[in-house]
């Protein structure tokens, strides 16, 4: 079914089965289909040099201005830089999302070390998001910028998972 612009009903108008099907039932079916549809996107790391991937899997769903996305990246080779680790968003973010925490992340080194973190929209109205990781050790949990040295020196075989929800531009 395709979306039909809702009509304005007149006082005293007789509602017919055809009108209910066109303006209510069909539109609800269209919304249900939209809510269940996931679109593939290719997540990629930015801020590092010479990255190649074994696997890049991303899916996102947009309903109105709300974007929900999930991604998995498995590294084949990379040269970590000192820049903050970022990744591309499937849909540009609204200006109001700049600097907000919009999701969670998980890093697993090929040596078996796990680290969790949060995803923060990097630039208001931008197309990338950055990652902050929980600092291991210490009495208080600290969020650190995810760079080539944090949470660990990233190497081939490391993997990242991201989930996020944010407002689209």
C-alpha positions as CSV (number, residue, x, y, z in Angstrom):
1,X,0.0,0.0,0.0
2,X,1.1,3.5,-0.6
3,X,0.5,6.5,1.6
4,X,-2.5,8.7,0.8
5,X,-2.6,12.2,2.2
6,X,-5.3,12.2,4.9
7,X,-8.5,14.0,4.0
8,X,-10.5,16.5,6.0
9,X,-13.8,15.0,7.1
10,X,-17.0,17.2,7.1
11,X,-19.4,17.3,10.0
12,X,-22.3,14.9,9.3
13,X,-20.4,13.1,6.4
14,X,-21.2,9.4,6.0
15,X,-18.0,7.4,6.4
16,X,-17.8,4.6,3.8
17,X,-15.8,1.4,3.7
18,X,-13.9,2.7,0.7
19,X,-12.9,5.9,2.7
20,X,-11.8,3.9,5.7
21,X,-9.7,1.6,3.5
22,X,-8.1,4.4,1.6
23,X,-7.4,6.9,4.4
24,X,-7.0,4.7,7.5
25,X,-6.3,1.0,6.7
26,X,-4.0,1.6,3.8
27,X,-2.1,4.3,5.5
28,X,-1.6,2.2,8.6
29,X,-0.4,-0.6,6.5
30,X,2.1,1.8,4.8
31,X,3.4,2.9,8.2
32,X,3.7,-0.6,9.4
33,X,5.8,-1.5,6.3
34,X,8.0,1.5,6.8
35,X,8.6,0.7,10.5
36,X,9.7,-2.8,9.6
37,X,12.0,-1.9,6.8
38,X,15.8,-1.8,7.4
39,X,18.1,-0.2,4.9
40,X,21.7,-1.4,4.4
41,X,24.5,1.1,4.8
42,X,28.3,0.6,4.8
43,X,29.8,1.9,8.1
44,X,33.4,3.2,7.7
45,X,35.9,4.5,10.1
46,X,37.2,8.0,9.7
47,X,40.0,9.7,11.5
48,X,42.5,6.8,10.9
49,X,44.7,6.2,8.0
50,X,45.0,3.1,5.8
51,X,42.0,1.2,7.0
52,X,40.9,-2.0,5.2
53,X,38.0,-4.1,6.3
54,X,37.2,-7.8,6.6
55,X,33.5,-7.0,7.2
56,X,31.4,-3.8,7.3
57,X,27.7,-4.4,8.1
58,X,25.3,-1.6,8.8
59,X,21.5,-1.4,8.9
60,X,19.4,1.6,9.7
61,X,15.7,2.5,9.9
62,X,14.3,6.0,9.5
63,X,10.8,6.8,10.7
64,X,10.0,10.4,10.2
65,X,13.1,12.2,11.6
66,X,14.2,9.4,14.0
67,X,17.1,7.3,12.7
68,X,18.0,4.0,14.5
69,X,21.1,2.3,13.3
70,X,23.4,-0.6,14.1
71,X,26.7,-1.5,12.7
72,X,29.5,-4.1,12.9
73,X,33.1,-3.5,11.6
74,X,35.8,-6.1,11.5
75,X,39.3,-4.7,10.7
76,X,41.7,-6.3,8.3
77,X,44.4,-3.7,8.5
78,X,44.7,-0.2,9.9
79,X,47.1,2.5,10.9
80,X,45.6,4.2,14.0
81,X,46.1,7.9,14.2
82,X,46.0,10.3,17.1
83,X,42.6,11.6,15.8
84,X,39.4,10.7,17.5
85,X,37.8,7.6,16.0
86,X,34.7,8.4,14.1
87,X,32.4,6.6,11.7
88,X,30.0,7.8,9.0
89,X,26.3,8.1,9.8
90,X,23.7,6.6,7.4
91,X,21.7,9.8,7.4
92,X,22.9,13.4,8.2
93,X,22.2,14.4,11.8
94,X,20.0,17.4,12.7
95,X,21.8,20.5,14.0
96,X,20.4,19.9,17.4
97,X,22.2,16.6,17.9
98,X,25.8,18.0,18.0
99,X,27.7,16.7,21.0
100,X,24.9,14.6,22.3
101,X,25.3,11.0,23.4
102,X,23.2,9.0,20.9
103,X,24.2,5.3,21.4
104,X,26.5,2.7,22.7
105,X,29.6,0.9,21.4
106,X,31.6,-2.2,22.1
107,X,35.2,-2.9,21.1
108,X,36.7,-6.4,21.1
109,X,40.4,-6.8,20.4
110,X,41.7,-9.8,18.6
111,X,43.4,-10.7,21.9
112,X,39.9,-11.0,23.6
113,X,39.9,-7.7,25.5
114,X,36.4,-6.0,25.6
115,X,35.7,-2.4,26.1
116,X,32.4,-0.6,26.1
117,X,31.7,3.0,25.3
118,X,29.2,5.6,24.1
119,X,28.6,7.1,20.7
120,X,28.4,10.9,20.5
121,X,27.3,12.9,17.5
122,X,30.5,14.7,16.4
123,X,29.2,17.7,14.6
124,X,25.9,19.4,14.7
125,X,24.2,18.6,11.4
126,X,27.1,16.4,10.4
127,X,27.6,13.0,8.8
128,X,29.9,11.4,11.4
129,X,29.7,10.3,15.0
130,X,32.6,9.8,17.4
131,X,33.2,7.2,20.1
132,X,34.1,7.6,23.7
133,X,35.3,4.6,25.7
134,X,35.0,3.8,29.4
135,X,38.5,4.0,31.0
136,X,39.4,0.7,32.6
137,X,40.7,0.9,36.2
138,X,40.5,3.7,38.6
139,X,37.9,4.4,41.2
140,X,35.7,6.4,38.9
141,X,34.6,5.6,35.4
142,X,36.0,8.1,33.0
143,X,35.1,8.6,29.4
144,X,38.1,8.9,27.1
145,X,38.3,9.8,23.4
146,X,38.7,6.7,21.4
147,X,42.1,7.1,19.6
148,X,44.8,4.8,18.3
149,X,46.0,4.2,21.9
150,X,42.6,4.0,23.7
151,X,41.1,1.6,24.5
152,X,44.1,-0.5,23.2
153,X,46.4,-0.2,20.2
154,X,44.0,-1.4,17.5
155,X,45.3,-4.1,15.1
156,X,44.0,-6.4,12.5
157,X,41.2,-8.7,13.7
158,X,39.7,-6.1,16.1
159,X,36.0,-5.4,15.9
160,X,33.5,-2.7,16.8
161,X,29.8,-2.8,17.3
162,X,27.7,0.4,17.4
163,X,24.0,1.1,18.1
164,X,22.6,4.6,18.0
165,X,19.4,6.6,17.7
166,X,19.4,10.2,16.7
167,X,17.4,12.9,14.9
168,X,17.9,13.3,11.2
169,X,18.5,16.7,9.5
